[in-house]
């Protein structure tokens, strides 16, 4: 939760390796995209009360401190490996498997 609220990396860049069509827009090969982890982890549609620290937000349902009203609907096990600060592809963080 502390990484969600204050990620150690604010975002990163990716370059399109092929032409991309998305929501009616076309992007050529070589287009550089910037993605913001700060914006993604503050999405109110994914994280209720995103501006409040809640250590229970990612607890699995079987955990004794789990509270249904705090459920983020994000699988905590999946989130550990897909969290954007770990990067991806050839530049993936070496510590990703230890999270």
N, C-alpha and C positions, 0 to 999 in steps of 0.2 A: 504494500500500500504506500509506503514511503517513496518507493521508486515511481509509482504511478503519479503521485502528487508532485514530485520533484525529481524527474528522471535525470540520470547522470549525463545523458546525451539529449539535446533538444530535437534533433532530427538528423536527416542525412539526405543524400542524393542518389538517384538511380538514373541510368541511361537506357533508353529503349533499344533493345537489340533487334526488334522487328517493328513493323508498322502496327499501331494500336488504334482501335476504334473503341471509344468509351462514351456512352450517353450522347451520341450524335457528334462527338468531336473526333477528329483524326490527328494522330501524332506520328510524325515521321521517324524513321530509324535515326538514332542519335539524339533525339529530344531528351533533354535533361529534366528530371522531375525532382522536386524537393518535397519530402514528406516531413510533417511535423509530429513528433511524438507528443509534444505538449498539447496540441490540439486533439489528437486521437485519444489521449488518456483523460481528457476533460470533457468528453462527449456525454452530455446529460442523458442521451438515449441508451448509453451503455452503463453508465455509472451514476446511480441515483445520488443526489447531493454530492456531486463530484468535488466540490470545494471543501468538503469536510473529511478529515482523516478518520478512517474507520478500519481498525485492524481486523475486523471480522468480515470484511467485504469479500474476500476470496476463500473463505473456509468451505471445505466440503460439507455436504448436508449431514454426514454422519459425525461430524466433530461436535463435542459437547457444548461449545460456545456458539454454534451456528444459530442465527436468527433469520427466519424466513424474510422478514421485512428488510433485511440488509443484503439479501441475495442479489448479486450483480448479474446473474444468469451466465456468467463466464466460468467455464470449467477451470478450476485452479490448476489442475495438472496440465491441461492443454496450454493455459496461459503462461506457465513457467517456461515452456519451450518456444512459444510464439511471441513472447513479449518483444516489441520492436527494438528495444535497446541492444538486443543480441545481434542484430543485423541478420544477414542471410547470404546465401551463395558462397562465393569464394572468400568473402570477407567476414564470415560468421565469427562471433566471439568464441575463443577457445574455452571459456568458462561456462558456456551455455548448458552443457550436459550436467554441470554441478548445481545448477539453480534448483 
